[in-house]
Amino acid sequence: ERILRLAEMCRRLETEEEKVLPFYPSSLAPGEQQDAERLLKESPTEPLAQAMQDYAGLERFWQRFSKAKLEAHALLQQRAALGRRNQQLRGLLQRYLKGLSVTPEV
């Protein structure tokens, strides 16, 4: 019930693009995509692979989670870049205002 409530809350926060195009395009080449599909169709022999197959339904969740993490990281980088730019502009403004100051010699 908690997961369903969280999914409902997340659905309200989705962007229009996510609502219209919920599936993200694969970054794999066509040959790699075919190999991946073939491997997914085979039954796993290792215990870990069998356990992972039980959670295959969470793939969309992990795609969204990864996308959110990447966007958060990109926003942090953008914020840092804007902070550096802000400091640079403050320094330029201070130099400009120093140049405008009226000194006793003037």
C-alpha positions in Angstrom: 0.0 0.0 0.0 2.9 2.4 0.8 4.6 1.7 -2.5 1.3 2.3 -4.4 0.8 5.6 -2.5 4.3 6.7 -3.3 3.8 5.8 -7.0 0.6 7.8 -7.0 2.5 10.8 -5.5 5.3 10.4 -8.0 2.8 10.2 -10.9 1.5 13.7 -10.0 5.0 15.1 -10.1 5.9 13.7 -13.5 6.6 16.1 -16.3 4.4 16.2 -19.4 7.2 14.5 -21.3 7.4 11.6 -18.8 3.6 11.2 -19.0 3.5 11.1 -22.8 6.7 9.1 -23.3 7.2 7.0 -20.2 9.7 4.6 -21.8 13.2 5.9 -22.4 15.0 5.0 -25.6 17.7 2.5 -25.2 21.3 3.6 -25.7 22.3 0.2 -27.0 23.2 -0.4 -30.7 20.7 -2.7 -32.6 23.0 -5.7 -32.3 23.6 -5.2 -28.6 19.9 -4.8 -28.1 19.2 -8.1 -29.8 21.9 -9.8 -27.7 20.4 -8.4 -24.5 16.9 -9.5 -25.5 18.2 -13.0 -26.3 19.9 -13.3 -22.9 16.8 -12.1 -21.1 14.8 -14.9 -22.8 17.2 -17.6 -21.6 16.4 -19.0 -18.2 19.1 -18.1 -15.7 21.4 -20.8 -14.2 23.0 -18.8 -11.4 21.1 -18.1 -8.1 21.7 -14.3 -8.3 20.4 -14.2 -11.9 17.3 -16.1 -10.9 16.7 -13.6 -8.0 17.2 -10.7 -10.4 14.6 -12.1 -12.8 12.1 -11.9 -10.0 12.7 -8.1 -9.8 12.5 -7.5 -13.6 9.2 -5.7 -13.1 11.1 -2.9 -11.3 13.1 -2.0 -14.4 11.0 1.0 -15.1 11.4 2.2 -11.5 15.2 1.9 -11.8 15.1 3.8 -15.1 13.3 6.6 -13.5 15.4 6.5 -10.3 18.6 6.6 -12.4 17.2 9.5 -14.4 16.3 11.4 -11.3 19.8 10.8 -9.8 21.4 12.0 -13.1 19.2 15.1 -13.2 20.0 15.9 -9.5 23.7 15.6 -10.2 23.4 17.8 -13.3 21.6 20.4 -11.2 24.3 20.3 -8.6 26.9 20.9 -11.3 24.9 23.7 -12.8 24.5 25.3 -9.4 28.2 25.2 -8.8 28.9 26.7 -12.2 26.4 29.5 -11.5 28.0 30.1 -8.1 31.4 30.5 -9.8 29.9 32.8 -12.4 28.2 34.8 -9.7 31.5 35.3 -7.8 33.2 36.3 -11.0 30.5 38.9 -11.7 30.7 40.2 -8.1 34.5 40.7 -8.5 34.0 42.6 -11.8 31.3 44.8 -10.2 33.6 45.6 -7.3 36.4 46.6 -9.6 34.0 48.7 -11.6 32.7 50.4 -8.5 36.3 51.0 -7.3 37.0 52.7 -10.6 34.0 55.0 -10.2 34.9 56.1 -6.7 35.9 59.7 -6.5 39.4 60.0 -5.0 40.7 63.2 -3.4 43.1 63.7 -6.4 40.2 63.8 -8.8 
